[in-house]
Each structure stands twice: as C-alpha cells, then as structure tokens.
Amino acid sequence: MIEDRTVSVEQERFEEYLREALGALYDPKALRASPLVGLFGLTPRRDPAGALRRILTDAIESLRPRDGSPRDSRTWRVYQILRRRYTEQIVQREVAADLSLSIRQLQRD
C-alpha cells in the first residue's frame, strides 16, 4: 500500500512539473529551471531548455491520430487542444471556441 501511495505522489509531482513546463514552453529561463531537465537527463546539454521544448513538442506531435481517424473523435480533440494551447500558444477561450467546447470541457479533456 505504501508503494502505491509513493507512485501516486511521484506521478502527481511529475504531472505538476509537466503542466508547468508546458505553460512555459517558450520561456527558456523557466524551462531551464524545470525539474524535468534533470529527470530527462538534459542538464549536460548545451541548451537544456531547447532540448526539453523539443521533447515536449515531439510528445504532443506523437499524439496526432493516424490519417483516416475520425476528425470528431476524442483522440483528435485532445491532440488539437494540446497542440493549439501549448505549441501554438492560443488562449483557452479561443481553442474552446474553435473546437466548439466549453472552457470546462476543454480543461477536462
């Protein structure tokens, strides 16, 4: 039971680090200070912030559904939310309007 709780806390902490890094995707100073730099072993890199940015944007792109997937599927919606919010830096209100979602639904997805 203790192990499960430890994993849960570690996962929560990782998710917090991830949210913070995504929110600062184009802020090199904030990305350099992210605990994800150390977790991903990017500290010795010449540009750890750039390397972290590439990892995060590549991860978002890896979620892109395959061609032929229904455009109105949840998979496409989640991918578009992440790409537009973080890679393209579009505010929640606009992304929600573009996807015909409420802000609350966008945040849940």
C-alpha positions as MATLAB code, in Angstrom:
seq = 'MIEDRTVSVEQERFEEYLREALGALYDPKALRASPLVGLFGLTPRRDPAGALRRILTDAIESLRPRDGSPRDSRTWRVYQILRRRYTEQIVQREVAADLSLSIRQLQRD';
ca = [
       0.000    0.000    0.000;
       2.805    2.429    0.819;
       4.420    1.736   -2.569;
       1.180    2.590   -4.385;
       0.945    5.866   -2.485;
       4.581    6.716   -3.314;
       3.987    6.043   -7.009;
       0.852    8.191   -6.881;
       2.716   11.084   -5.245;
       5.551   10.773   -7.748;
       3.067   10.715  -10.622;
       1.270   13.773   -9.237;
       4.585   15.599   -8.900;
       5.580   14.648  -12.463;
       2.216   15.858  -13.784;
       2.716   19.148  -11.937;
       6.183   19.560  -13.464;
       4.745   18.740  -16.883;
       1.918   21.284  -16.592;
       4.383   23.966  -15.502;
       6.781   23.192  -18.351;
       4.008   23.197  -20.946;
       2.799   26.542  -19.640;
       6.312   27.942  -20.039;
       7.134   26.171  -23.306;
       8.686   29.261  -24.896;
      10.319   30.664  -21.756;
      13.925   29.374  -21.756;
      14.620   30.561  -18.216;
      11.600   28.724  -16.799;
      12.348   25.574  -18.816;
      15.986   25.535  -17.644;
      14.722   25.650  -14.048;
      12.203   22.832  -14.612;
      12.824   19.623  -12.646;
      12.108   17.806  -15.932;
      15.553   18.883  -17.186;
      17.150   16.690  -14.525;
      14.585   13.907  -14.805;
      15.208   13.608  -18.543;
      18.999   13.876  -18.145;
      19.231   17.143  -20.092;
      21.457   19.050  -17.655;
      24.722   18.386  -19.552;
      23.234   19.532  -22.854;
      24.378   22.850  -24.275;
      20.751   24.015  -24.489;
      18.724   22.061  -21.928;
      15.695   24.360  -22.318;
      15.638   23.816  -26.081;
      16.028   20.068  -25.627;
      13.126   19.986  -23.155;
      10.987   22.077  -25.514;
      11.694   19.601  -28.338;
      10.822   16.637  -26.122;
       7.505   18.216  -25.143;
       6.529   19.322  -28.645;
       7.548   15.944  -30.086;
       5.432   14.237  -27.415;
       2.425   16.346  -28.414;
       3.000   15.527  -32.083;
       3.279   11.825  -31.263;
      -0.349   12.003  -30.108;
      -1.523   13.036  -33.590;
      -4.028   10.417  -34.720;
      -3.315    8.460  -37.857;
      -4.758    9.557  -41.161;
      -8.246    8.213  -41.561;
      -9.127    8.604  -37.894;
     -12.480   10.337  -37.464;
     -11.857   14.083  -37.074;
     -14.564   14.344  -34.428;
     -13.012   11.645  -32.211;
     -11.801   12.335  -28.684;
      -8.267   11.431  -29.797;
      -8.240   14.239  -32.359;
      -9.801   16.668  -29.883;
      -7.160   16.013  -27.205;
      -4.361   16.321  -29.751;
      -5.751   19.596  -31.093;
      -6.201   21.016  -27.601;
      -2.598   20.249  -26.656;
      -1.137   21.460  -29.937;
      -3.127   24.689  -30.023;
      -2.776   25.531  -26.320;
       0.891   24.759  -25.902;
       2.683   24.520  -29.242;
       0.740   27.378  -30.849;
       0.177   29.272  -27.553;
      -3.505   30.012  -28.227;
      -5.544   31.013  -25.174;
      -8.098   28.559  -23.755;
     -11.065   30.702  -24.736;
     -10.089   30.683  -28.424;
      -9.233   26.984  -28.506;
     -12.557   26.142  -26.866;
     -14.450   28.323  -29.353;
     -12.575   26.822  -32.336;
     -13.421   23.303  -31.172;
     -16.988   24.174  -30.095;
     -16.268   23.238  -26.484;
     -16.928   24.945  -23.202;
     -13.866   26.032  -21.239;
     -14.749   23.427  -18.628;
     -14.869   20.622  -21.242;
     -11.585   21.781  -22.734;
      -9.950   21.641  -19.292;
     -11.327   18.148  -18.643;
     -10.029   16.894  -21.979;
];
